[in-house]
Amino acid sequence: MSSFIGHSLASLTIYLTTTEIQLNRQPQLVKHNLLWLMWLVVIASAPDIDYLIPNLILQDAGHRIRTTHSFIGVSIVPACTILALWLSGDRGKDFRLHAGQSILAGLSHLLLDLLTGVLPLALLYPYLKVFRLSFGLLPSAGKIQLTNYLFYRNILIELGIFVPLLISSILMIRDSALFGKYRYIIISGFLVSTYFIIWASTLSR
């Protein structure tokens, strides 16, 4: 599995790359957007609730079936969010944006956990066949322990992958020109991210 930091950065990336950023916004609107961003982080991290509720994890043929880590599992909170938005009167462009962000935040959890290449996931639950990549492009979440070197190393790798990728993605979207003024920053960001991805791919699984 990926760490809370990885899932949080994924939801931040989704928000910043799909939301039109405007300056001089009203304080009330800024507060609303911050609350919505925090909720996207909750959506992206929600499947890991099975660590707090072990009954959500099943056993089948020697595999731990994490029911929350399936397409159905990651769709529950986004679906409830979309319904709540609709019932609250959210309509039109804003509704489509928020609905899309909710869905992407939920699916991002599956993608990140799958890219660690560590735990088999029952993506199609209740069909119990599990899937696991034979390689990993992200580090798994290290055991949260102050003396655990792997915990800090894996967080460093996650930050090295996602932060440059986030910055480059935002600049690339904001600058419509193919070779705009931010091209060197964008290229550097992708190169730094690629370096950390290669590092992550060499870790033992």
FIKOLZA-1660 file (N, C-alpha, C; in steps of 0.1 Angstrom, whole numbers, plus 5000, padded with zeros to 4 digits):
% residues 205
   i   px   py   pz ch aa at
   1 5008 4988 5000  A  M  N
   1 5000 5000 5000  A  M CA
   1 5009 5012 5000  A  M  C
   2 5003 5023 4995  A  S  N
   2 5010 5036 4995  A  S CA
   2 5007 5043 5009  A  S  C
   3 5014 5053 5012  A  S  N
   3 5012 5059 5025  A  S CA
   3 5002 5070 5024  A  S  C
   4 4998 5075 5036  A  F  N
   4 4988 5086 5037  A  F CA
   4 4993 5098 5030  A  F  C
   5 5006 5100 5030  A  I  N
   5 5012 5112 5023  A  I CA
   5 5011 5110 5008  A  I  C
   6 5013 5098 5003  A  G  N
   6 5011 5096 4989  A  G CA
   6 4997 5098 4984  A  G  C
   7 4987 5093 4992  A  H  N
   7 4973 5095 4988  A  H CA
   7 4969 5109 4989  A  H  C
   8 4975 5116 4999  A  S  N
   8 4971 5131 5001  A  S CA
   8 4977 5139 4989  A  S  C
   9 4989 5136 4985  A  L  N
   9 4995 5143 4974  A  L CA
   9 4988 5140 4961  A  L  C
  10 4983 5128 4960  A  A  N
  10 4975 5124 4948  A  A CA
  10 4962 5132 4947  A  A  C
  11 4955 5134 4958  A  S  N
  11 4943 5141 4958  A  S CA
  11 4946 5156 4956  A  S  C
  12 4957 5161 4961  A  L  N
  12 4961 5175 4959  A  L CA
  12 4964 5177 4944  A  L  C
  13 4970 5168 4938  A  T  N
  13 4973 5169 4923  A  T CA
  13 4960 5169 4915  A  T  C
  14 4951 5160 4919  A  I  N
  14 4938 5160 4912  A  I CA
  14 4931 5174 4914  A  I  C
  15 4931 5179 4926  A  Y  N
  15 4924 5192 4928  A  Y CA
  15 4931 5203 4920  A  Y  C
  16 4944 5205 4921  A  L  N
  16 4951 5216 4915  A  L CA
  16 4951 5216 4900  A  L  C
  17 4951 5204 4894  A  T  N
  17 4952 5202 4880  A  T CA
  17 4938 5203 4873  A  T  C
  18 4927 5203 4881  A  T  N
  18 4914 5203 4875  A  T CA
  18 4906 5215 4880  A  T  C
  19 4911 5223 4889  A  T  N
  19 4904 5235 4894  A  T CA
  19 4910 5247 4889  A  T  C
  20 4902 5256 4884  A  E  N
  20 4906 5269 4879  A  E CA
  20 4910 5278 4891  A  E  C
  21 4923 5281 4892  A  I  N
  21 4928 5289 4903  A  I CA
  21 4926 5304 4900  A  I  C
  22 4920 5311 4909  A  Q  N
  22 4918 5325 4907  A  Q CA
  22 4923 5332 4919  A  Q  C
  23 4929 5344 4917  A  L  N
  23 4934 5352 4927  A  L CA
  23 4923 5361 4933  A  L  C
  24 4925 5367 4945  A  N  N
  24 4916 5376 4951  A  N CA
  24 4902 5370 4953  A  N  C
  25 4901 5358 4957  A  R  N
  25 4889 5352 4959  A  R CA
  25 4883 5356 4973  A  R  C
  26 4870 5356 4974  A  Q  N
  26 4864 5359 4987  A  Q CA
  26 4868 5349 4998  A  Q  C
  27 4871 5354 5010  A  P  N
  27 4875 5345 5021  A  P CA
  27 4866 5333 5023  A  P  C
  28 4853 5335 5021  A  Q  N
  28 4843 5324 5023  A  Q CA
  28 4845 5313 5012  A  Q  C
  29 4848 5318 5000  A  L  N
  29 4850 5308 4989  A  L CA
  29 4863 5301 4991  A  L  C
  30 4874 5308 4996  A  V  N
  30 4887 5301 4999  A  V CA
  30 4885 5290 5009  A  V  C
  31 4877 5293 5020  A  K  N
  31 4875 5284 5031  A  K CA
  31 4867 5272 5025  A  K  C
  32 4857 5274 5016  A  H  N
  32 4850 5263 5010  A  H CA
  32 4859 5254 5002  A  H  C
  33 4868 5260 4994  A  N  N
  33 4877 5252 4986  A  N CA
  33 4887 5244 4994  A  N  C
  34 4891 5250 5005  A  L  N
  34 4900 5243 5014  A  L CA
  34 4893 5231 5021  A  L  C
  35 4881 5233 5025  A  L  N
  35 4873 5222 5030  A  L CA
  35 4870 5211 5020  A  L  C
  36 4868 5215 5008  A  W  N
  36 4866 5205 4997  A  W CA
  36 4879 5197 4994  A  W  C
  37 4890 5204 4994  A  L  N
  37 4903 5198 4992  A  L CA
  37 4905 5187 5003  A  L  C
  38 4902 5191 5016  A  M  N
  38 4904 5182 5027  A  M CA
  38 4895 5170 5025  A  M  C
  39 4883 5172 5020  A  W  N
  39 4874 5161 5018  A  W CA
  39 4879 5152 5007  A  W  C
  40 4886 5157 4997  A  L  N
  40 4892 5149 4986  A  L CA
  40 4903 5140 4992  A  L  C
  41 4910 5146 5002  A  V  N
  41 4921 5138 5009  A  V CA
  41 4914 5126 5016  A  V  C
  42 4903 5129 5023  A  V  N
  42 4895 5118 5030  A  V CA
  42 4891 5108 5020  A  V  C
  43 4885 5112 5009  A  I  N
  43 4881 5102 4999  A  I CA
  43 4893 5093 4994  A  I  C
  44 4904 5100 4991  A  A  N
  44 4916 5092 4986  A  A CA
  44 4922 5083 4996  A  A  C
  45 4919 5086 5009  A  S  N
  45 4925 5077 5020  A  S CA
  45 4915 5068 5026  A  S  C
  46 4902 5070 5023  A  A  N
  46 4892 5062 5030  A  A CA
  46 4893 5047 5029  A  A  C
  47 4898 5041 5017  A  P  N
  47 4899 5026 5017  A  P CA
  47 4907 5020 5028  A  P  C
  48 4916 5028 5033  A  D  N
  48 4925 5022 5044  A  D CA
  48 4918 5021 5057  A  D  C
  49 4905 5024 5057  A  I  N
  49 4897 5022 5070  A  I CA
  49 4897 5008 5074  A  I  C
  50 4900 4999 5065  A  D  N
  50 4900 4984 5069  A  D CA
  50 4911 4981 5079  A  D  C
  51 4921 4991 5081  A  Y  N
  51 4931 4989 5092  A  Y CA
  51 4924 4991 5106  A  Y  C
  52 4914 4999 5106  A  L  N
  52 4906 5002 5118  A  L CA
  52 4895 4993 5120  A  L  C
  53 4890 4987 5109  A  I  N
  53 4878 4978 5110  A  I CA
  53 4883 4965 5103  A  I  C
  54 4890 4956 5110  A  P  N
  54 4895 4944 5104  A  P CA
  54 4885 4934 5098  A  P  C
  55 4872 4936 5102  A  N  N
  55 4862 4927 5097  A  N CA
  55 4859 4930 5082  A  N  C
  56 4864 4941 5077  A  L  N
  56 4863 4944 5062  A  L CA
  56 4873 4936 5054  A  L  C
  57 4883 4929 5061  A  I  N
  57 4893 4921 5054  A  I CA
  57 4889 4906 5055  A  I  C
  58 4887 4900 5044  A  L  N
  58 4883 4886 5043  A  L CA
  58 4895 4877 5040  A  L  C
  59 4894 4864 5043  A  Q  N
  59 4904 4855 5040  A  Q CA
  59 4899 4845 5029  A  Q  C
  60 4907 4843 5018  A  D  N
  60 4903 4834 5008  A  D CA
  60 4915 4828 5001  A  D  C
  61 4916 4814 5002  A  A  N
  61 4927 4807 4996  A  A CA
  61 4941 4813 5000  A  A  C
  62 4942 4817 5013  A  G  N
  62 4955 4822 5017  A  G CA
  62 4957 4837 5014  A  G  C
  63 4948 4843 5008  A  H  N
  63 4949 4857 5005  A  H CA
  63 4940 4866 5014  A  H  C
  64 4945 4877 5018  A  R  N
  64 4937 4887 5025  A  R CA
  64 4930 4896 5015  A  R  C
  65 4917 4894 5015  A  I  N
  65 4908 4902 5006  A  I CA
  65 4904 4915 5012  A  I  C
  66 4910 4926 5008  A  R  N
  66 4907 4939 5014  A  R CA
  66 4895 4945 5005  A  R  C
  67 4883 4943 5011  A  T  N
  67 4871 4946 5003  A  T CA
  67 4870 4961 4999  A  T  C
  68 4876 4969 5008  A  T  N
  68 4876 4984 5005  A  T CA
  68 4886 4987 4993  A  T  C
  69 4895 4978 4990  A  H  N
  69 4905 4980 4979  A  H CA
  69 4900 4973 4967  A  H  C
  70 4888 4977 4962  A  S  N
  70 4882 4972 4950  A  S CA
  70 4875 4984 4943  A  S  C
  71 4871 4982 4930  A  F  N
  71 4864 4993 4923  A  F CA
  71 4851 4996 4931  A  F  C
  72 4845 4986 4936  A  I  N
  72 4832 4989 4944  A  I CA
  72 4836 4996 4957  A  I  C
  73 4846 4991 4964  A  G  N
  73 4850 4997 4977  A  G CA
  73 4854 5012 4976  A  G  C
  74 4862 5015 4965  A  V  N
  74 4866 5029 4964  A  V CA
  74 4856 5038 4958  A  V  C
  75 4844 5032 4954  A  S  N
  75 4834 5040 4948  A  S CA
  75 4823 5045 4958  A  S  C
  76 4823 5038 4970  A  I  N
  76 4813 5041 4980  A  I CA
  76 4813 5055 4985  A  I  C
  77 4824 5060 4990  A  V  N
  77 4825 5074 4995  A  V CA
  77 4822 5084 4983  A  V  C
  78 4829 5083 4972  A  P  N
  78 4826 5092 4961  A  P CA
  78 4811 5092 4957  A  P  C
  79 4805 5080 4957  A  A  N
  79 4790 5080 4953  A  A CA
  79 4782 5087 4963  A  A  C
  80 4785 5085 4976  A  C  N
  80 4778 5092 4987  A  C CA
  80 4780 5107 4986  A  C  C
  81 4792 5111 4982  A  T  N
  81 4796 5125 4981  A  T CA
  81 4788 5131 4970  A  T  C
  82 4787 5124 4958  A  I  N
  82 4780 5130 4947  A  I CA
  82 4765 5131 4950  A  I  C
  83 4760 5121 4957  A  L  N
  83 4745 5122 4960  A  L CA
  83 4743 5133 4970  A  L  C
  84 4752 5135 4980  A  A  N
  84 4750 5147 4989  A  A CA
  84 4751 5160 4982  A  A  C
  85 4760 5161 4972  A  L  N
  85 4762 5173 4964  A  L CA
  85 4749 5176 4957  A  L  C
  86 4743 5166 4951  A  W  N
  86 4731 5168 4943  A  W CA
  86 4719 5172 4952  A  W  C
  87 4718 5165 4963  A  L  N
  87 4707 5168 4972  A  L CA
  87 4709 5182 4978  A  L  C
  88 4721 5187 4979  A  S  N
  88 4723 5200 4985  A  S CA
  88 4722 5212 4975  A  S  C
  89 4718 5208 4962  A  G  N
  89 4716 5218 4952  A  G CA
  89 4727 5221 4943  A  G  C
  90 4738 5213 4944  A  D  N
  90 4750 5215 4935  A  D CA
  90 4746 5211 4921  A  D  C
  91 4748 5220 4911  A  R  N
  91 4743 5216 4897  A  R CA
  91 4754 5222 4887  A  R  C
  92 4752 5218 4875  A  G  N
  92 4759 5224 4864  A  G CA
  92 4774 5221 4864  A  G  C
  93 4782 5231 4860  A  K  N
  93 4796 5229 4859  A  K CA
  93 4803 5225 4872  A  K  C
  94 4799 5231 4883  A  D  N
  94 4805 5229 4896  A  D CA
  94 4802 5214 4900  A  D  C
  95 4790 5210 4897  A  F  N
  95 4786 5196 4901  A  F CA
  95 4795 5186 4893  A  F  C
  96 4796 5188 4880  A  R  N
  96 4804 5179 4872  A  R CA
  96 4819 5179 4876  A  R  C
  97 4824 5191 4880  A  L  N
  97 4838 5191 4884  A  L CA
  97 4840 5184 4898  A  L  C
  98 4831 5186 4907  A  H  N
  98 4832 5180 4920  A  H CA
  98 4830 5165 4919  A  H  C
  99 4820 5161 4911  A  A  N
  99 4818 5146 4909  A  A CA
  99 4830 5140 4903  A  A  C
 100 4836 5146 4892  A  G  N
 100 4848 5140 4886  A  G CA
 100 4860 5139 4896  A  G  C
 101 4862 5150 4904  A  Q  N
 101 4872 5150 4913  A  Q CA
 101 4870 5139 4924  A  Q  C
 102 4858 5137 4928  A  S  N
 102 4855 5127 4938  A  S CA
 102 4859 5113 4933  A  S  C
 103 4854 5110 4920  A  I  N
 103 4857 5097 4914  A  I CA
 103 4872 5095 4912  A  I  C
 104 4879 5105 4907  A  L  N
 104 4893 5104 4905  A  L CA
 104 4901 5102 4918  A  L  C
 105 4897 5109 4929  A  A  N
 105 4903 5107 4942  A  A CA
 105 4901 5093 4947  A  A  C
 106 4889 5087 4945  A  G  N
 106 4887 5073 4950  A  G CA
 106 4896 5063 4942  A  G  C
 107 4896 5065 4928  A  L  N
 107 4903 5056 4920  A  L CA
 107 4918 5057 4922  A  L  C
 108 4923 5069 4926  A  S  N
 108 4937 5071 4928  A  S CA
 108 4943 5062 4939  A  S  C
 109 4934 5059 4949  A  H  N
 109 4939 5050 4959  A  H CA
 109 4943 5036 4953  A  H  C
 110 4934 5031 4945  A  L  N
 110 4937 5018 4939  A  L CA
 110 4949 5018 4930  A  L  C
 111 4950 5029 4922  A  L  N
 111 4962 5030 4913  A  L CA
 111 4975 5031 4921  A  L  C
 112 4976 5039 4931  A  L  N
 112 4988 5040 4939  A  L CA
 112 4992 5027 4946  A  L  C
 113 4982 5020 4952  A  D  N
 113 4984 5008 4959  A  D CA
 113 4989 4997 4949  A  D  C
 114 4983 4997 4937  A  L  N
 114 4986 4987 4927  A  L CA
 114 5000 4990 4922  A  L  C
 115 5005 5002 4921  A  L  N
 115 5018 5006 4916  A  L CA
 115 5029 5003 4926  A  L  C
 116 5025 5000 4939  A  T  N
 116 5036 4996 4948  A  T CA
 116 5041 4982 4945  A  T  C
 117 5032 4974 4938  A  G  N
 117 5036 4960 4935  A  G CA
 117 5038 4951 4947  A  G  C
 118 5031 4954 4958  A  V  N
 118 5034 4946 4970  A  V CA
 118 5022 4937 4973  A  V  C
 119 5010 4943 4977  A  L  N
 119 4999 4935 4981  A  L CA
 119 4990 4932 4970  A  L  C
 120 4985 4919 4969  A  P  N
 120 4975 4916 4959  A  P CA
 120 4962 4922 4962  A  P  C
 121 4955 4927 4952  A  L  N
 121 4942 4934 4954  A  L CA
 121 4931 4927 4947  A  L  C
 122 4920 4926 4954  A  A  N
 122 4908 4920 4948  A  A CA
 122 4900 4932 4941  A  A  C
 123 4905 4936 4930  A  L  N
 123 4900 4948 4923  A  L CA
 123 4885 4946 4919  A  L  C
 124 4881 4934 4916  A  L  N
 124 4868 4931 4911  A  L CA
 124 4859 4925 4921  A  L  C
 125 4862 4927 4934  A  Y  N
 125 4853 4922 4945  A  Y CA
 125 4839 4926 4942  A  Y  C
 126 4829 4916 4944  A  P  N
 126 4830 4904 4951  A  P CA
 126 4836 4892 4944  A  P  C
 127 4840 4894 4931  A  Y  N
 127 4848 4883 4925  A  Y CA
 127 4862 4883 4932  A  Y  C
 128 4866 4872 4937  A  L  N
 128 4877 4872 4947  A  L CA
 128 4891 4870 4940  A  L  C
 129 4892 4870 4927  A  K  N
 129 4905 4869 4921  A  K CA
 129 4913 4881 4925  A  K  C
 130 4926 4879 4928  A  V  N
 130 4934 4890 4932  A  V CA
 130 4944 4894 4921  A  V  C
 131 4948 4906 4921  A  F  N
 131 4957 4911 4911  A  F CA
 131 4969 4918 4918  A  F  C
 132 4981 4916 4913  A  R  N
 132 4993 4922 4918  A  R CA
 132 5003 4924 4906  A  R  C
 133 5008 4936 4905  A  L  N
 133 5018 4938 4894  A  L CA
 133 5031 4931 4898  A  L  C
 134 5038 4926 4888  A  S  N
 134 5051 4919 4890  A  S CA
 134 5062 4929 4892  A  S  C
 135 5059 4942 4892  A  F  N
 135 5069 4952 4894  A  F CA
 135 5063 4963 4903  A  F  C
 136 5071 4972 4907  A  G  N
 136 5066 4983 4915  A  G CA
 136 5073 4996 4911  A  G  C
 137 5064 5007 4910  A  L  N
 137 5070 5020 4906  A  L CA
 137 5069 5030 4918  A  L  C
 138 5063 5025 4929  A  L  N
 138 5061 5033 4941  A  L CA
 138 5066 5025 4953  A  L  C
 139 5071 5032 4963  A  P  N
 139 5075 5025 4975  A  P CA
 139 5062 5022 4983  A  P  C
 140 5063 5011 4991  A  S  N
 140 5052 5008 5000  A  S CA
 140 5053 5017 5012  A  S  C
 141 5042 5017 5020  A  A  N
 141 5042 5025 5032  A  A CA
 141 5050 5018 5043  A  A  C
 142 5061 5024 5048  A  G  N
 142 5069 5018 5058  A  G CA
 142 5062 5018 5071  A  G  C
 143 5065 5009 5080  A  K  N
 143 5059 5008 5093  A  K CA
 143 5062 5021 5101  A  K  C
 144 5051 5027 5106  A  I  N
 144 5052 5040 5113  A  I CA
 144 5059 5038 5126  A  I  C
 145 5071 5040 5126  A  Q  N
 145 5080 5038 5138  A  Q CA
 145 5091 5048 5137  A  Q  C
 146 5094 5056 5148  A  L  N
 146 5104 5066 5148  A  L CA
 146 5118 5061 5145  A  L  C
 147 5120 5048 5148  A  T  N
 147 5133 5042 5146  A  T CA
 147 5134 5034 5133  A  T  C
 148 5124 5035 5125  A  N  N
 148 5123 5027 5113  A  N CA
 148 5129 5035 5101  A  N  C
 149 5141 5032 5097  A  Y  N
 149 5147 5039 5086  A  Y CA
 149 5139 5038 5073  A  Y  C
 150 5133 5026 5070  A  L  N
 150 5125 5024 5058  A  L CA
 150 5113 5034 5057  A  L  C
 151 5108 5037 5069  A  F  N
 151 5096 5047 5069  A  F CA
 151 5100 5060 5063  A  F  C
 152 5112 5065 5068  A  Y  N
 152 5116 5078 5063  A  Y CA
 152 5121 5078 5048  A  Y  C
 153 5128 5067 5045  A  R  N
 153 5132 5065 5031  A  R CA
 153 5121 5065 5021  A  R  C
 154 5111 5057 5025  A  N  N
 154 5099 5056 5016  A  N CA
 154 5091 5069 5014  A  N  C
 155 5090 5076 5025  A  I  N
 155 5084 5089 5024  A  I CA
 155 5092 5099 5016  A  I  C
 156 5105 5098 5017  A  L  N
 156 5114 5107 5008  A  L CA
 156 5111 5103 4994  A  L  C
 157 5111 5091 4991  A  I  N
 157 5109 5086 4977  A  I CA
 157 5095 5091 4972  A  I  C
 158 5085 5090 4980  A  E  N
 158 5071 5094 4976  A  E CA
 158 5071 5109 4973  A  E  C
 159 5078 5117 4982  A  L  N
 159 5078 5131 4980  A  L CA
 159 5086 5134 4967  A  L  C
 160 5097 5127 4965  A  G  N
 160 5105 5129 4953  A  G CA
 160 5098 5126 4940  A  G  C
 161 5088 5117 4941  A  I  N
 161 5080 5114 4929  A  I CA
 161 5069 5124 4927  A  I  C
 162 5061 5126 4938  A  F  N
 162 5049 5134 4936  A  F CA
 162 5050 5149 4936  A  F  C
 163 5059 5154 4944  A  V  N
 163 5060 5169 4944  A  V CA
 163 5065 5175 4931  A  V  C
 164 5076 5170 4925  A  P  N
 164 5080 5175 4912  A  P CA
 164 5069 5172 4901  A  P  C
 165 5063 5161 4902  A  L  N
 165 5053 5157 4892  A  L CA
 165 5041 5167 4893  A  L  C
 166 5037 5170 4906  A  L  N
 166 5026 5180 4908  A  L CA
 166 5030 5193 4902  A  L  C
 167 5042 5198 4906  A  I  N
 167 5046 5212 4901  A  I CA
 167 5046 5212 4886  A  I  C
 168 5052 5202 4880  A  S  N
 168 5053 5202 4865  A  S CA
 168 5040 5201 4858  A  S  C
 169 5031 5193 4864  A  S  N
 169 5017 5191 4858  A  S CA
 169 5009 5204 4859  A  S  C
 170 5010 5211 4870  A  I  N
 170 5003 5224 4871  A  I CA
 170 5009 5234 4861  A  I  C
 171 5022 5235 4860  A  L  N
 171 5028 5245 4851  A  L CA
 171 5024 5241 4837  A  L  C
 172 5024 5228 4833  A  M  N
 172 5022 5224 4820  A  M CA
 172 5007 5227 4816  A  M  C
 173 4998 5226 4825  A  I  N
 173 4984 5229 4823  A  I CA
 173 4982 5244 4822  A  I  C
 174 4988 5252 4830  A  R  N
 174 4986 5266 4830  A  R CA
 174 4993 5273 4818  A  R  C
 175 5003 5267 4813  A  D  N
 175 5011 5273 4802  A  D CA
 175 5007 5265 4789  A  D  C
 176 4998 5271 4781  A  S  N
 176 4992 5264 4770  A  S CA
 176 5002 5262 4759  A  S  C
 177 5013 5270 4758  A  A  N
 177 5023 5269 4748  A  A CA
 177 5031 5256 4749  A  A  C
 178 5034 5250 4738  A  L  N
 178 5041 5237 4738  A  L CA
 178 5055 5239 4744  A  L  C
 179 5061 5250 4741  A  F  N
 179 5075 5253 4747  A  F CA
 179 5074 5266 4753  A  F  C
 180 5066 5267 4764  A  G  N
 180 5064 5279 4772  A  G CA
 180 5076 5283 4780  A  G  C
 181 5074 5293 4788  A  K  N
 181 5085 5299 4796  A  K CA
 181 5089 5290 4808  A  K  C
 182 5080 5280 4811  A  Y  N
 182 5083 5271 4822  A  Y CA
 182 5088 5258 4818  A  Y  C
 183 5092 5257 4805  A  R  N
 183 5096 5244 4800  A  R CA
 183 5107 5237 4807  A  R  C
 184 5117 5245 4811  A  Y  N
 184 5129 5239 4818  A  Y CA
 184 5125 5234 4832  A  Y  C
 185 5116 5242 4839  A  I  N
 185 5111 5237 4852  A  I CA
 185 5103 5224 4850  A  I  C
 186 5094 5224 4840  A  I  N
 186 5086 5212 4837  A  I CA
 186 5095 5200 4834  A  I  C
 187 5104 5202 4825  A  I  N
 187 5113 5191 4822  A  I CA
 187 5121 5186 4834  A  I  C
 188 5126 5195 4842  A  S  N
 188 5134 5192 4854  A  S CA
 188 5125 5184 4863  A  S  C
 189 5113 5188 4865  A  G  N
 189 5104 5182 4874  A  G CA
 189 5101 5167 4870  A  G  C
 190 5099 5165 4858  A  F  N
 190 5096 5151 4853  A  F CA
 190 5109 5143 4854  A  F  C
 191 5121 5149 4852  A  L  N
 191 5133 5141 4853  A  L CA
 191 5135 5137 4868  A  L  C
 192 5133 5147 4877  A  V  N
 192 5135 5143 4891  A  V CA
 192 5125 5132 4895  A  V  C
 193 5113 5134 4891  A  S  N
 193 5102 5124 4894  A  S CA
 193 5106 5110 4889  A  S  C
 194 5112 5110 4876  A  T  N
 194 5116 5097 4870  A  T CA
 194 5127 5091 4878  A  T  C
 195 5136 5099 4883  A  Y  N
 195 5148 5094 4891  A  Y CA
 195 5142 5086 4903  A  Y  C
 196 5133 5092 4910  A  F  N
 196 5128 5086 4922  A  F CA
 196 5119 5074 4919  A  F  C
 197 5112 5074 4907  A  I  N
 197 5105 5062 4903  A  I CA
 197 5114 5051 4900  A  I  C
 198 5125 5053 4894  A  I  N
 198 5135 5043 4891  A  I CA
 198 5141 5038 4904  A  I  C
 199 5143 5047 4914  A  W  N
 199 5148 5042 4927  A  W CA
 199 5138 5033 4933  A  W  C
 200 5125 5037 4933  A  A  N
 200 5114 5029 4939  A  A CA
 200 5113 5015 4932  A  A  C
 201 5116 5015 4919  A  S  N
 201 5114 5002 4912  A  S CA
 201 5125 4992 4916  A  S  C
 202 5136 4997 4922  A  T  N
 202 5147 4988 4926  A  T CA
 202 5145 4982 4940  A  T  C
 203 5135 4987 4947  A  L  N
 203 5133 4982 4961  A  L CA
 203 5128 4968 4961  A  L  C
 204 5131 4961 4972  A  S  N
 204 5126 4947 4973  A  S CA
 204 5111 4947 4976  A  S  C
 205 5104 4937 4970  A  R  N
 205 5090 4936 4972  A  R CA
 205 5086 4924 4980  A  R  C
% end
